[in-house]
Amino acid sequence: MLVLVAPGQGAQKPGFLTPWLDLPGVTERLRWWSAVSGLDLVHYGTEADEEAIRDTAVAQPLLVAAGLVSAQALFAEGPHRVRDVVGAAAGHSVGEITAAAATGVLTDEAAMVLVRRRGLAMAEAAGRAETGMAAILGGEQETVVAHLDKLGLTPANVNGAGQIVAAGTAEQLAALAEDKPEGVRRVVPLKVAGAFHTDHMAPAVATLEDLVAGVPIADPGTAYVSNRDGEVVASGAEVIQRMVAQVSNPVRWDLCMETFQKLGVTAMIEVAPGGTLTGIAKRALPGVATLALKTPDDLEAARALIAEHAVPAADTPAV
């Protein structure tokens, strides 16, 4: 059974969209999405430097656009093709918007409007206080989470495979650097604008709740696995409600991977800019074939993986 996944913020690199513009129609599509979102995606995906694309309001639309471009190159027939061959889909953080569009919950245009407003709202919320995030590598999950609670930090991303991302104020993160949890190898500060997926993002949630009331929504064409608790969500309206609430709640990617296992995953494809989630899967899901769509050169291998592992959504077991 094949799982399609989409990465979150931090996966972007300068110029990573450049090779995708060689595919027919991609430049025109990106120009249209640029008009829809109010952001020059071609410029930011090809010419902008690392500092420019680190900006939350830029990074998030850029990631969703890249994910959709690569998914549409792989599944040229659209969400109906995804339904025919993909057993389950999920995205990490902002990648949930990519997954929602790929599975037919959102139109491309709605996804680009939503992600642009999400990025702007989260950037604004992050500007209200000096906050940030740090990756914790190693240690037992229960021990790490208890230590973070003692320091007033939130386990904002529980990614599995020995990786948890802590979020909170600058002072709390400084305390973590000085007082690591037992068994932890390293604490790595992340280059992000604020404490995403914590209560610090509550103002952004309120903004998005007002926006999504009028968004056209359909039910997902395949099993959609939610970041909140790893549950499969069959209602498009619930997908969007969970996606909005997730902005201020921890991402439980570990539980998403547990659900993939229960569904019988045998292969995973990560849309562009791929690599982060397949890297985690190699450690957490041994025996599962993985492929990251980094450039169009990866499409042929991805199609071969689909031919070998595709299971229609209708045949995916319930969990």
C-alpha positions as CSV (number, residue, x, y, z in Angstrom):
1,M,0.0,0.0,0.0
2,L,1.3,3.4,-1.0
3,V,1.3,6.5,1.2
4,L,1.7,10.0,-0.2
5,V,3.2,12.6,2.2
6,A,4.1,16.3,2.0
7,P,6.8,18.0,4.1
8,G,6.5,21.0,6.3
9,Q,8.4,24.3,6.9
10,G,12.1,24.0,6.9
11,A,12.3,21.6,3.9
12,Q,12.7,24.5,1.4
13,K,16.1,25.4,-0.1
14,P,17.2,28.2,-2.4
15,G,16.4,27.5,-6.1
16,F,14.6,24.2,-5.4
17,L,11.8,25.0,-7.8
18,T,14.1,25.7,-10.7
19,P,14.2,22.2,-12.3
20,W,10.4,21.8,-12.1
21,L,9.9,24.9,-14.3
22,D,11.3,22.8,-17.2
23,L,8.1,20.7,-17.2
24,P,5.3,21.9,-19.6
25,G,2.8,24.3,-18.0
26,V,4.5,24.6,-14.7
27,T,5.7,28.2,-15.1
28,E,2.2,29.3,-16.2
29,R,0.6,27.4,-13.3
30,L,2.9,29.0,-10.8
31,R,2.2,32.5,-12.2
32,W,-1.5,31.9,-11.8
33,W,-1.0,30.7,-8.2
34,S,1.2,33.7,-7.6
35,A,-1.7,36.0,-8.7
36,V,-4.1,34.1,-6.4
37,S,-1.8,34.2,-3.4
38,G,-0.2,37.6,-3.9
39,L,3.3,36.2,-3.8
40,D,5.8,35.8,-6.7
41,L,6.3,32.0,-6.4
42,V,8.6,31.8,-9.4
43,H,11.0,34.4,-8.0
44,Y,11.1,32.9,-4.5
45,G,11.4,29.3,-5.8
46,T,14.3,30.1,-8.2
47,E,16.1,33.3,-7.4
48,A,15.5,34.2,-3.7
49,D,18.2,33.5,-1.1
50,E,17.9,31.4,2.0
51,E,17.0,34.3,4.2
52,A,14.2,35.4,2.0
53,I,12.5,32.0,1.8
54,R,12.9,31.4,5.5
55,D,10.2,34.0,6.1
56,T,7.1,32.1,7.3
57,A,4.8,34.1,5.0
58,V,6.9,33.1,2.0
59,A,8.0,29.6,3.0
60,Q,4.6,28.1,3.5
61,P,3.0,29.1,0.1
62,L,6.3,28.1,-1.6
63,L,6.2,24.6,0.0
64,V,2.6,24.0,-0.9
65,A,3.1,25.2,-4.5
66,A,6.1,22.9,-4.9
67,G,4.3,20.0,-3.4
68,L,1.4,20.4,-5.8
69,V,3.6,20.9,-8.8
70,S,5.4,17.6,-8.1
71,A,2.2,15.7,-7.2
72,Q,0.5,16.9,-10.4
73,A,3.5,15.9,-12.5
74,L,3.3,12.4,-10.9
75,F,-0.5,12.1,-11.0
76,A,-1.3,14.0,-14.2
77,E,-5.0,13.0,-14.0
78,G,-5.5,14.8,-10.7
79,P,-7.1,13.8,-7.4
80,H,-9.0,11.0,-9.2
81,R,-5.7,9.3,-10.1
82,V,-4.5,9.8,-6.5
83,R,-7.7,8.0,-5.3
84,D,-7.0,5.1,-7.7
85,V,-3.5,4.3,-6.5
86,V,-2.8,6.0,-3.2
87,G,-4.0,4.2,0.0
88,A,-3.4,7.1,2.4
89,A,-2.1,10.7,2.4
90,A,-0.8,13.1,5.0
91,G,1.2,16.2,5.4
92,H,3.5,17.5,8.1
93,S,2.2,20.8,9.5
94,V,1.7,23.1,6.5
95,G,2.1,20.0,4.4
96,E,-1.5,19.1,5.4
97,I,-2.7,21.8,3.0
98,T,-0.7,20.1,0.2
99,A,-2.2,16.8,1.1
100,A,-5.7,18.3,1.2
101,A,-5.4,19.7,-2.3
102,A,-3.8,16.5,-3.6
103,T,-6.7,14.4,-2.3
104,G,-9.4,16.7,-3.6
105,V,-10.4,18.4,-0.3
106,L,-9.3,21.8,-1.6
107,T,-9.0,23.3,-5.0
108,D,-5.5,24.5,-5.9
109,E,-6.6,28.1,-5.7
110,A,-8.2,27.6,-2.3
111,A,-5.1,25.9,-1.0
112,M,-2.9,28.8,-2.2
113,V,-5.2,31.4,-0.6
114,L,-5.4,29.5,2.6
115,V,-1.7,28.8,2.9
116,R,-0.8,32.4,2.2
117,R,-3.1,33.6,4.9
118,R,-1.8,30.9,7.3
119,G,1.8,32.0,6.7
120,L,0.9,35.7,7.2
121,A,-1.2,35.0,10.3
122,M,1.5,32.8,11.9
123,A,4.2,35.4,11.1
124,E,2.2,38.1,12.8
125,A,1.5,35.9,15.9
126,A,5.2,35.1,16.1
127,G,6.1,38.7,16.1
128,R,4.2,39.3,19.4
129,A,7.0,37.7,21.5
130,E,10.5,36.3,21.2
131,T,9.8,32.6,20.7
132,G,11.4,29.8,18.8
133,M,11.9,26.0,18.3
134,A,14.7,23.5,18.8
135,A,15.1,19.9,17.7
136,I,15.8,17.3,20.4
137,L,17.7,14.3,19.1
138,G,17.8,11.1,21.1
139,G,16.3,10.2,24.5
140,E,13.2,8.4,25.5
141,Q,10.0,10.1,24.4
142,E,8.3,10.0,27.9
143,T,11.5,11.3,29.5
144,V,11.9,14.2,27.0
145,V,8.3,15.3,27.2
146,A,8.3,15.3,31.0
147,H,11.5,17.4,30.9
148,L,9.9,19.9,28.5
149,D,6.9,20.2,30.7
150,K,9.1,21.0,33.6
151,L,10.7,23.8,31.6
152,G,7.4,25.2,30.4
153,L,8.1,24.1,26.8
154,T,5.7,22.4,24.3
155,P,6.6,19.3,22.4
156,A,5.4,21.0,19.2
157,N,6.4,18.2,16.8
158,V,6.6,14.6,18.0
159,N,8.1,13.1,14.9
160,G,9.1,9.6,16.0
161,A,12.4,7.9,15.3
162,G,13.9,9.7,18.3
163,Q,13.1,13.3,17.2
164,I,11.0,15.8,19.1
165,V,10.8,19.6,18.4
166,A,10.4,21.8,21.4
167,A,8.8,25.3,21.2
168,G,8.5,28.2,23.6
169,T,10.0,31.4,24.6
170,A,13.7,32.3,24.1
171,E,14.3,32.0,27.8
172,Q,12.8,28.5,28.0
173,L,14.8,27.4,25.0
174,A,18.0,28.7,26.6
175,A,17.2,26.7,29.7
176,L,16.8,23.6,27.6
177,A,20.2,24.2,26.0
178,E,21.7,24.3,29.4
179,D,19.7,21.4,30.9
180,K,19.2,18.7,28.3
181,P,16.8,15.8,29.0
182,E,18.5,12.5,30.0
183,G,19.7,10.5,27.1
184,V,19.5,13.3,24.6
185,R,22.5,13.6,22.1
186,R,21.9,17.1,20.9
187,V,19.6,20.1,21.0
188,V,19.6,22.0,17.7
189,P,18.0,25.5,17.5
190,L,15.8,25.8,14.4
191,K,15.8,28.8,12.0
192,V,12.1,29.5,12.4
193,A,10.3,32.7,13.3
194,G,8.4,31.5,16.4
195,A,6.9,28.8,18.5
196,F,4.7,27.1,16.0
197,H,2.1,24.6,17.1
198,T,1.8,26.1,20.6
199,D,-0.5,28.5,22.4
200,H,1.6,31.4,21.0
201,M,-0.2,30.8,17.7
202,A,-3.7,31.2,19.0
203,P,-4.2,34.6,17.2
204,A,-3.5,32.9,13.9
205,V,-6.1,30.2,14.6
206,A,-8.8,32.9,15.1
207,T,-7.8,34.5,11.8
208,L,-8.1,31.2,9.9
209,E,-11.3,30.2,11.5
210,D,-12.9,33.3,10.0
211,L,-11.4,32.6,6.6
212,V,-12.3,29.0,6.1
213,A,-16.1,29.4,6.7
214,G,-16.5,30.2,3.0
215,V,-13.9,27.8,1.5
216,P,-15.3,25.2,-1.0
217,I,-14.6,21.8,0.4
218,A,-15.0,18.2,-0.7
219,D,-14.4,14.9,1.1
220,P,-10.9,13.4,0.6
221,G,-10.7,10.8,-2.2
222,T,-8.4,8.6,-0.2
223,A,-7.6,7.9,3.5
224,Y,-6.5,11.3,5.0
225,V,-4.4,10.9,8.1
226,S,-4.5,13.9,10.5
227,N,-1.6,15.4,12.4
228,R,-3.7,15.8,15.5
229,D,-3.9,12.2,16.5
230,G,-3.0,10.1,13.5
231,E,-6.7,9.3,12.9
232,V,-8.1,8.8,9.4
233,V,-10.6,11.6,8.6
234,A,-13.2,11.0,6.0
235,S,-15.0,14.4,6.1
236,G,-13.5,17.3,4.2
237,A,-15.1,19.7,6.7
238,E,-13.3,17.9,9.5
239,V,-10.0,17.9,7.6
240,I,-10.2,21.7,7.4
241,Q,-11.3,22.2,11.0
242,R,-8.4,20.0,12.3
243,M,-6.0,21.7,9.9
244,V,-6.9,25.2,11.3
245,A,-6.8,24.0,15.0
246,Q,-3.4,22.3,14.3
247,V,-1.7,25.7,14.0
248,S,-1.7,26.0,17.8
249,N,-1.5,22.3,18.7
250,P,1.4,19.8,18.5
251,V,2.0,17.8,15.3
252,R,1.9,14.1,16.1
253,W,3.8,12.7,13.1
254,D,4.7,9.6,15.2
255,L,1.0,8.7,15.4
256,C,0.6,9.3,11.7
257,M,3.3,6.8,11.0
258,E,1.6,4.3,13.4
259,T,-1.5,4.6,11.4
260,F,0.4,4.0,8.1
261,Q,1.6,0.8,9.7
262,K,-1.9,-0.2,10.7
263,L,-3.1,0.5,7.1
264,G,-0.4,-1.8,5.8
265,V,2.1,0.7,4.2
266,T,4.7,-0.8,1.9
267,A,5.9,2.3,0.2
268,M,6.0,6.1,0.7
269,I,6.4,8.9,-1.8
270,E,7.2,12.4,-0.4
271,V,6.4,15.3,-2.7
272,A,8.8,18.1,-3.3
273,P,10.9,19.3,-1.7
274,G,11.2,15.7,-0.5
275,G,13.6,14.2,1.9
276,T,12.6,15.1,5.4
277,L,9.7,12.7,6.0
278,T,11.3,9.8,4.0
279,G,14.4,10.3,6.2
280,I,12.2,9.8,9.3
281,A,10.4,6.8,7.7
282,K,13.7,5.0,7.0
283,R,14.3,4.9,10.8
284,A,10.8,4.5,12.0
285,L,9.3,2.3,9.3
286,P,11.9,-0.3,8.5
287,G,11.2,-2.3,5.4
288,V,9.0,0.4,3.8
289,A,10.3,1.5,0.4
290,T,10.7,5.3,0.3
291,L,11.2,7.9,-2.5
292,A,11.6,11.7,-2.2
293,L,10.6,13.8,-5.2
294,K,13.4,16.3,-5.3
295,T,13.5,17.0,-9.0
296,P,11.7,15.8,-12.1
297,D,14.5,13.2,-12.6
298,D,12.8,11.3,-9.7
299,L,9.5,10.9,-11.5
300,E,10.4,7.8,-13.4
301,A,11.4,5.9,-10.2
302,A,8.3,7.2,-8.5
303,R,6.0,5.8,-11.2
304,A,7.8,2.5,-10.9
305,L,7.1,2.5,-7.2
306,I,3.5,3.3,-7.8
307,A,3.2,0.4,-10.3
308,E,4.6,-2.0,-7.7
309,H,2.8,-0.8,-4.5
310,A,-0.4,0.9,-5.6
311,V,-3.6,-0.1,-3.7
312,P,-6.8,1.8,-4.5
313,A,-8.3,3.8,-1.6
314,A,-11.4,1.6,-1.7
315,D,-9.2,-1.4,-0.8
316,T,-7.4,0.3,2.1
317,P,-8.3,-1.3,5.4
318,A,-10.0,0.7,8.2
319,V,-8.2,1.5,11.4
